Amino acid sequence: SNDLLADPDVDAVCICTPSGTHGVLSIAAAKAGKHILCEKPIEIRAEKIDELVAEVEKHNVKMQCVYQSRFDPIAVKAKKALESGVFGKVLMASVYMKYYRATDYYKSAGWRATWAYDGGGCLMNQGVHGIDLILWMLGDEIESLYGKAATMARDIPVEDTAAALIKMKSGAICIIEGATTAY
């Protein structure tokens, strides 16, 4: 990867590695002056995100995280309708992301369902797209969050079941449910 980052003909890189490597690889790309398209999440440790953003800004490169759900035509239409005020004030929103991941899925790569390289389970890996959509659509900041997460059905160190109650600064209440145990 050092040869790639040193190559003057390379303008941008796409980072599609295990989640726990995204931050260090993105920082290296930024320092090399390469624009970055990074799979989600850009970093698994909250304290490292500021460092990553600072490096991207310092080296004047562009960075985008892959949140492809934002480009779904229905999502775009819903976002525009919300912004136009057609629905009035949003009082409540919810996201239900109940997936099924068999044990074989977790065994298919040594980094899956690990804190060190996946950063979490059903919310960090699968559910993050729904969480991104609700925050993007509401265009609001979180005031408070209460959540519970547990490993209930799989032999993995990260959560396979989770729920959260969020109060947005606008006053809207959001419910988030995620699981990788639903058939």
N, C-alpha and C positions, 0 to 999 in steps of 0.2 A: 504493500500500500504506500510505502514511502516513495517508490518510483512514480506511482500514479500522482501523488500529491506534488511531486517535484516537476512533473511534466508541464511545460508552459502551454501545450496545446489543450490541456484539460481545463475547462472553465468551471465545471460543476461536478459534484459527486452525488450519488444516491446511496444512502446508508441503509442496508437491508440485512443487518446482522442481528444477533440476539440483543434484546432490549438493554441489557446491562452494559453493553459496549457502545451504545449510541453516543453518550456524552463525550467520552474520551476521543472517539473517532471524529465527531463533529468539531470538537475543539482543535484537533490536528488539522482538519480540513480548513477551518476558519483561519488558523495561523498560516496556512499555505496560500491563503487568498482565494480559496475555491468556494463557490456558492454551494448550498447544501439542500438536498431534499432528503429528509430523514423519516423513516418509518416511525410510528408511534411506539412508545413515548420518546421524546427527545432525550430524556434522562430519567432514570428510575429513582434518583435521590433528590428530594426537593432542594436541599442545600446546594446541590451542584448546578441547578438550573440557572441561578443568577450568574455563576461563573461562565457558563456556556453562553448566555445571552451577552454578557460583557465582552467575551472574545469575538463573537459575531459582529457586534457593534464596533469594537476596536479595530478590526481588520476590514470593516466596511464591506462585508459580504451579505448576501441574502440567504435566508434560511426559511424553509417551510416544512412543517410536519405533515405527514400524510394522514389527513382526515377526510377520506374520500366520500364519506356520507354527506358532507356539505355540498357536494356537487350533484347529488341525486335530484332530478327535476322536481320531485314532490317536496323535498326539503327546501330547495331554493324558492319554490312557490309559497310554501308555508312561511318562510323567513320574510319574504316580501309582504305577505299579508299581515304578519305581525307588525312589521315596521310601519305599514300604512295605517295601522290602528283599526282595521276592519273588525277585529275581534274585541276591541275595547281594551280595558286594563286586564292584564293577565293576573289572575288570582292564584291559580294552581296549575302545576305541570307535572307530568310523570313520565318515567322511562322504565320499561320492563324489558330486561335483557336476560332472558332465561334460555340458555343454550345447553347442549349436551356435549360433553367431552369424555370419551371412554378412557380407561386406564392406558390403552395403547397410544392415545394422543400424547399423554404426558411422557411416556417412555420413548417416543419417537425422536426426541432430542434432549440431551442432558441438561439443557438450560431451562426447559419448560417447568413451570410451577416451582421455581426457586426464587428466594428473596434476592440472591446475588445477581441473577441474570434475567429474571422476568419481572422482578420488582413487586410481585403480587400475583393474584390469581384471577378470579372471574371479573373483577372490576378493572384491574390494570391491563389485562390482556384482551379479553373479549368486550367487556362493558364500556371501555373507555370511549368507544365511538358514540354510544348513546349519551354518555355524560357530556362529551364534546358538543353534540347536537343541542342538548337542552340549554347548555350555557351559551352557545353561539346564538341560538334562536331568541333567547330571552335578552341577550345583550346586557346582562345585569351582573352585579357582583354578589358574591355570597356574604351574607351577614353572619350566619351561624350554621353549623352542621352537626348532626348527631347521627352516628352510625354504629352498626354492629356487623361483624364479619366472623365467620367460623368455617372450619374445615369439618364438614358434616358427613360426607359420603365417599370421598376419595382419600387415598393414602398419600397425601402431598403436604408439604409444609405451609403452603399458602391457602388463602380462603377459596372455597368452592361455592359459598353461599354468602350473600351480603345484602344489606338494606341500609338506606340512609334517608334522613329527613333534613331538608335544607330550607332555610329561610333566606330569601334574597333581600338585598337592600331595598328593593321596591316594595317589599312586603309579601311577595308571592311565595307560596309554599310549594316545594318540589319533593316528590317521592322518587327514590331510585331503588330498584330491585335488580339484583344480578345473581346468576347462578350458572354453573357448568354441569349441573346434575339433573336438569329437566329433560325428560324424554319428549 
